[in-house]
């Protein structure tokens, strides 16, 4: 019987209209650094204005840092932390998707700690130091249903020079408060709805096949898989469907509550470390069929894969292959069954360099797959996935 720890210190306000209650909360400081992406959506759709109005109602001052790029970098973190210090901010608010929330967590860490963020990275060229001080308080307001970053401690940051994309984890990086308001997700376009939704799906699916999975994690993950299989195709086809957006938001957060990722997240981080414009969810989709089929062929994860297939609606599933079929059908329903690595600049020749980086670029737990994967296995999965 397995032992495990479940620690969820984040208070979550969930549901349509919950952003309107931000000012009623016990906010953790007197001046916030609001952190958003370098895109225009939070301004275009009025989300930023709404957050600012909530802070005004609460009597809290703010400054804005709107420079977070997709696949945020250590430079993003340094610049954001420097601004927070210069503006004398004492807490941070992430307003955006996974990239913004991840960068915000690291900015909060560097507001209170010496050096720079790579000093605390566990990657091959990271400093591997333990942060001596807790991060500044974090509020996360998610505008996407994909990463679950609003309820975990993880942050994924890239270094374009070192070609590393890695996770940084400290308990103080749990948000103190998160708002999951599907109103803020209604404007996500179909393609990104699909990519983000499948990111959440893979958080859950990797947790289920993880050899260290337990009843608590499986409970969250299987429900997330069930909801995504049912509602992602609807949200993809009709972004104005409030029921679909609501349940995709729930699924995303459920998958984040107990995220036990395995090697596909590491594999995708290698891809993304070379190609900064590769959307994380898209990269996971590109390798998904071959990764799961690898274990289905070897019958290495039959029970968990049957559970997932049944959660996806295949009531009579009897093998891992049934899960692979259900996965393929889901990807086809959201027009993601023909994504090509070549279209984001990945060459077949460079795939040969990927297996050697498995221990250098961090993502999931590569020791937790149903079977240990060799360098040859990783290369086979990459090459079979290549289009």
Secondary structure by P-SEA (a helix, b strand, c coil): cbbbbbbbccccccccccccccccccccccccbbbbcccccccccaaaaaaaaaaaaacccccccccccccccaaaaaaaaaaaaaacccbbbbcccaaaaaaaaaaaaaccccccccccccccccccccccccccbbbbbccccccccccccbbbbbcccccbbbbbbcccccccbbbbcccccccccaaaaaaaaaaaaaaaaaaaacccccaaaaaaaaaaaaaaaccaaaaaacccaaaaaaaaaaaaaaaacccccccaaaaaaaaaaacccccaaaaaaaacaaaaaaaaaacccaaaaaaaaaaacccccccaaaaaaaaaaaaaaaccccccccccccccccccccccccccccccccccccccccaaaaaaaaaaacc
